[in-house]
Amino acid sequence: MVSFKSVKLKIFSLLSNFIKIIIFKIFFILVFYKLSYSFIFETIIAGNYPLIGTYEAKFVDLNFLNKDITLTKIYNELILKLKYNEAIDKLKEFEDYYLATNDDKLISDYYMLLGYCYFNISDMENSKKYLELSISKNHKNYISYYILGNLYFTLGDNNKAIEYLEECVKIEPTFVIGRRVLAQIYVDLRRYNDGIRQYQEIVNLLPNSGYYLYQLYNAYYKAEQYEKAKEVLEKMIKLQPNLYLNYARFVEVLIKLKDYEQAKQIINQKLISNTDDNVKFEGYYYLANIYYINDDLKNSLKYIDQAKKIKYNQNLEILEYKVKEKMKNELKDFILKIIFLLLILIFVSALSVLVYLYNSQRELILMQRQIDKAAEEADNLEYLCSLLIGNLSKLIPNTEFISFLLYNSTSNVLYTISNYGNVPEELKKIQILVNYDSREIIERKLISTELIPIKSLSVRLQNMFNEIFPSLLERILKEGVNYIIPIIDKKILKGIILMKFPYSLNFLKLIEVNQKIGVIVPRIINHIDSFIFHESSIVDETTMLYNRKYFENTIVNELKRSERYSQPLSLIVCDLDNFKKINDTFGHLTGDKVLRETAKIIKNNIRDGIDVAARWGGEEFVIVLPFTDVDGAYKIAERIRANISSHKYPGLPENYIITASFGLATYPIHAKTKNDLFKKADEAAYISKKNGKNRVTIATIEESEIKSETKSTDSSRELRIDPITNLYTYNDFTFDLEKEIKRCRRYSLPMSLIFLKAIILTQAVDSDIINSIVSKLGADIRRNIRFGIDLATFDKTNKLFILMLPHTDKSKAIIVANRLYNNLLDYGTILESIVSFPDDSATTNALISKGLKLIELATVEEPIQYVSI
């Protein structure tokens, strides 16, 4: 059941919305009659003639009525009868006539009628055209502004609608319906203050209109300006003292203002004292609500019972349930408080332990989340492991270094995959062939997944370690490693973590750390296993390049990206020459070694993280080069070809030369689809074979394609490269940054800047030393960004590097910053800050300024600074 007040409010709301929809979205006509300084406005539904409402105000007369016979006749006989197509045809007949009159006001009215008719037949383009012409002829034609405002609202362009309606009421301030439409748009957009301003103007014109006073009250109420809403309601009550609905609204506002006493007074005087039972019911309901809010549940139930004697609806039922539940909860709370006090007295001695366990658990949960986040950010296994051990280092403060040795069960090799901190050179590239199955020492529980002091290893266990992992203990002890964590899962050794601390851990600290390791390490194992499983599904086992299926998916996505950003993309097909002869002569194992060596050559000559290479099948390889034109791709293919032909392949005679034939095709000049691109590149590779092998052939361009492609070069500015860093000069960088921001703004794309400072540069004094460090850092930075996409420069004033990453949001920029941080640790302390467009700022100077301020906040403990989204 719904209360009487609610029903009336709902009906009123529906009628209000219905009128608004008719005004905005159903076509209407304006009819004006002279009536002692005022006119009548009628709203008529197209195709039907019910009078929706009548409003009076002081208006300006239509310019043409009873002055121009033709327009008046068309208006009265066609437009008022909703014959819009006939009206358009008739008006078109007289176009030359009215244009020849040179009467701008009359021409404006002529265009206004045309625009109005087109609006009513939903021809928005023509309507807009003629209404704008009308305004150009007479800037005071407020009716044209009004219709244009409604047109843009119908099209969903609220900003344009507001612009034209504001101009309409500016020209004719007494145009009530124009202000009413404008006010309603503002309220719908939650621009309540603007809506209130318009409704206030209407109320000033029509002070005795209960309808517009209600609209003003409603706008104040929605804007949560309850004091103002109260003032308007007082006027409404004065205007209509016998309308109980206004008193109900007044009570609601007083409750919002927490003026419960006045609310009770009005309820008792105007609602409960009313002879209508429905009104009395509303009064009892409001009183019950007020007492419920003030936690006077006894009185709340009293008035609920009074209301139930009149009727019992859903709202009252819900309120009664809430009151009774609150009473039950209060009783429960009282009992629980007594129990809680008793428990505190009993367990006060264990409070410190509980707090400790709570903090430990909280720290573990936070650590698990950080590890999960690190796993999400990682794009390769090495980076994943570096992030994981970076988080592991937080378990024990002041860790000097950590080295992660991963066990490859396929090759039976234990090798270094990642390092953290100042790891000695000797430990950075460990690669040990495991002699025996490590399960023996695991099954006998001689080692387990926990932090183990090396000095605690028994002589027997040390001997077993040396047998299984030759020379490992000797090498790590020599470099000061004092703790190890064997990574064991289901009685299988996954790897070993080597750690060095500047101090020995006491017994209690060791128990605490091992408790955390028991939770953290299994999570690390899961992430590594998942990553290895994922890589195994997309990587060719022989060459460790991507497989055919992954490559096909990649090139489809890269083609879409190239098409979206109008950038070139090149495909290289590489086919080893006379490979069958190698297999037949030296055997398939040697053939596999040749494939692996070739794969290494290809990987070393393409951009890591941007270009993708794969084994297509047999001795054939494919490479996709995003954002690379024909010339750039040809240089890469030629470099790979030369390296293959000059490489000394193990397992083959010293003078044995391996060669390869290459085919090259580029999107969009050679082909625009995946299949066509492969076909063109494959045909080019075949031509290389046919013409003597060991060469690169570019795909041919059809004559039709040549005509359709145009090549444009911007020679207005020659690129300037700093000779020391081999990066862009600062001025050239900021110039490109300005252009990139404009492009990102135009196409709603993200862009990020990374500011990178090596503390060693701020400490060095000798210019030659500084230049040497800057040169090496610049080279390393170039290796860690996308060639041809990302830009970098060195700011000599602030002694830091700035990197621009187009099409990169903050989350991806954080991944790049972490990778740079881990890869540049050889230079000592590295500090970074990240700012992004448009999240942090929308201008070049503001982005650079914010980035410089953020990097000042970076510390050794928090080396990467950015504003969280």
Secondary structure, DSSP 8 states (H G I E B T S, - for coil): ---HHHHHHHHHHHHHHHHHHHHHHS--------BTTBEEEE---TT------EEEE-----SSTTTSHHHHHHIIIIITTT-HHHHHHHHHHTHHHHHHH--HHHHHHHHHHHHHHHHHTT-HHHHHHHHHHHHHH-TT-HHHHHHHHHHHHHTT-HHHHHHHHHHHHHH-TT-HHHHHHHHHHHHHTT-HHHHHHHHHHHHHH-TT-HHHHHHHHHHHHHTT-HHHHHHHHHHHHHHSTT-HHHHHHHHHHHHHTT-HHHHHHHIIIIIITSS-HHHHHHHHHHHHHHHHHTT-HHHHHHHHHHHHHH---HHHHHHHHHHHHHHHHHHHHHHHHHHHHHHHHHHGGGHHHHHHHHHHHHHHHHHHHHHHHHHHH-SSHHHHHHHHHHHHGGGSTT--EEEEEEEETTTTEEEEEEEEES--HHHHT-EEE--S-THHHHHTTSS-SS-EEGGGS-HHHHHHHHHHSTTHHHHHHHTT--EEEEEEETTEEEEEEEEE-SS---HHHHHHHHHHHHHHHHHHHHHHHHHHHHHHHHB-TTT-SB-HHHHHHHHHHHHHHHHHHT--EEEEEEEETTHHHHHHHH-HHHHHHHHHHHHHHHHHTS-TTTSEEEEEETTEEEEEEET--HHHHHHHHHHHHHHHHH---TTS-TT----EEEEEEEETTT-SSHHHHHHHHHHHHHHHHHTTSS-EEE----HHHHHH-------SS---B-TTT-SB-HHHHHHHHHHHHHHHHHHT--EEEEEEEEHHHHH---HHHHHHHHHHHHHHHHHTS-TTT-EEEEETTTTEEEEEEET--HHHHHHHHHHHHHHTGGGS-EEEEEEEETTT-SSHHHHHHHHHHHHHH--SSS-EEE---
